[in-house]
């Protein structure tokens, strides 16, 4: 479905996955923090700080807006494998953000 593909990144979903609290879109300072977080994720993908599959999955799911079922089909992986890769990618991002 084309409408699913045009979905923008869900900051709420990302902050939940990364365990980041307090990113209310009402507060400008928090909004800038959320934008910074998204930029750091994009930079981590661009600099290949994540394995290829993890970066591709994050790009397709969070930034291109594909549901995990479509990511699974695109990557030719089972939905369980996609969920495992997503979990590893989120944990790796948490570690990268602790270092940054």
C-alpha positions in Angstrom: 0.0 0.0 0.0 1.5 3.4 -1.1 0.2 5.3 2.0 2.3 3.0 4.2 5.4 3.8 2.2 5.0 7.6 2.6 4.8 7.4 6.4 7.4 9.6 8.0 9.7 8.4 10.8 7.8 7.9 14.0 9.8 9.7 16.7 7.6 8.1 19.4 8.4 4.7 18.1 12.1 5.5 18.0 12.2 7.0 21.4 10.3 3.9 22.8 12.7 1.5 21.0 15.8 3.4 22.3 14.4 3.9 25.8 14.6 7.7 25.6 12.1 9.5 27.7 10.8 13.0 27.7 10.9 13.8 24.0 7.6 15.7 24.1 6.9 17.5 20.8 5.4 20.4 22.7 8.8 21.5 24.1 11.1 23.1 21.4 14.2 21.9 23.3 12.9 18.4 23.3 12.0 18.7 19.6 15.6 19.6 18.8 16.8 16.6 20.9 14.6 14.4 18.8 15.9 15.8 15.6 19.4 15.4 16.8 18.7 11.8 17.7 17.4 11.1 14.2 20.4 12.8 12.7 22.7 10.7 14.8 20.9 7.5 13.7 21.2 8.6 10.1 24.9 9.4 10.6 25.5 6.0 12.2 23.9 4.3 9.2 25.8 6.5 6.8 29.2 5.9 8.5 28.4 2.2 8.5 28.7 2.0 12.3 26.0 -0.7 12.1 26.2 -3.9 10.1 24.7 -3.6 6.7 21.5 -5.6 7.5 20.9 -3.5 10.6 21.4 -0.2 8.9 19.2 -1.2 5.9 16.4 -2.4 8.3 16.4 0.8 10.2 16.4 2.9 7.0 13.5 0.9 5.5 11.4 0.8 8.6 12.0 4.1 10.4 12.9 6.5 7.7 11.2 5.0 4.6 8.1 4.0 6.7 7.9 0.3 5.6 6.1 -2.0 8.0 8.2 -4.8 9.3 6.3 -7.3 7.1 7.4 -5.4 4.0 10.9 -5.1 5.3 10.9 -8.9 5.8 9.8 -9.4 2.1 12.3 -6.9 0.8 15.2 -8.4 2.7 14.0 -11.9 2.0 14.0 -12.8 5.7 11.4 -14.2 8.0 9.6 -11.7 10.2 11.3 -13.3 13.2 14.7 -12.7 11.7 13.8 -9.1 11.0 12.6 -8.6 14.6 15.9 -10.1 15.9 18.0 -7.8 13.6 15.9 -4.8 14.7 16.5 -5.6 18.3 20.2 -6.0 17.8 20.3 -2.7 15.8 18.5 -0.8 18.6 20.9 -2.2 21.2 23.9 -1.3 19.1 22.5 2.3 18.7 22.1 2.6 22.4 25.7 1.6 22.8 26.8 4.1 20.1 24.9 6.9 21.8 26.5 6.2 25.1 29.9 6.7 23.4 28.9 9.8 21.4 
